């Protein structure tokens, strides 16, 4: 079992909402940004417990906590009910349900998961309820990013943001779920700091193949022709874009540690014998590569064509390498 509460309780978002509850001043609406689409609903469930638990903290033993954990609480509703995009019908149902009184207690919690998938029509439909919420109704918008949300929506919610988690905290939270500690450690090292990413890597046999592929790419990609060769191989090998970006970023971070004379902190020790240290990268080109990988992640959020995205990224990395060699 994954301990999501353990992950969240040290975040400023959790502490802020807890303080709001203790003061009796819960906002009518929160926007919680969590960059983990795969497990977004699980994090939001923790916040629902915090809002409705009979104690100041989450006790996990009161009726509210138990019902929320088992997805049986009549006053906690999720939109959509299952995975997928939020559609107008979901918002229509939320608006309708908001006028009914709570059954279990004094509050009703409506959770919109993947709020970033709402179209403009759905958001405008929700706007009136956010402007004039019925008494004791609290709406929690969970989103991996806020780029697609209308300014009018964002102006009517209390915004809380959760960044990626530390490696040690992830390992502790997942140690009961993942019994192969060495494999878990590797998955955490190459993840983007979210539970969804760690579990994907832990359960994916392609992680080691991807690590070796990235080392080969860094050691041998020296021309635009090879950019196209490696981007084609990513498709042929069926390497997921998220995994590729995670492994590529961490490998360049290992390079940077080497250039900063911090070899003891390097995660993938194979980099020391792979040839990647001898092909013309330096601090400048390595930092440039890490920056471009970050840009690629942002572009990925906008449903960019993934093959074109990889080609763009590899060209940018190669261009930076050549540029910094001349300086």
Secondary structure, DSSP 8 states (H G I E B T S, - for coil): ---HHHHHTTSHHHHHHHHHHHTT---SEEEEEES-GGGHHHHHHHHHHHHH-SSSS--S-SHHHHHHHTT--TTEEEESSSSS---HHHHHHHHHHTTS--SSSS-EEEEETTGGG--HHHHHHHHHHHHS--TTEEEEEEES-STTS-HHHHTTSEEEEE----HHHHHHHHTTT---HHHHHHHHHTS-SSHHHHHHHHT-THHHHHHHHHHHHHHH--SHHHHHHHHHHHHHTT--HHHHHHHHHHHHHHHHHHHTT-GGG-S-GGGGTSSGGGSS--HHHHHHHHHHHHHHHHHHTTT--HHHHHHHHHHHHHHHHHHHHH-
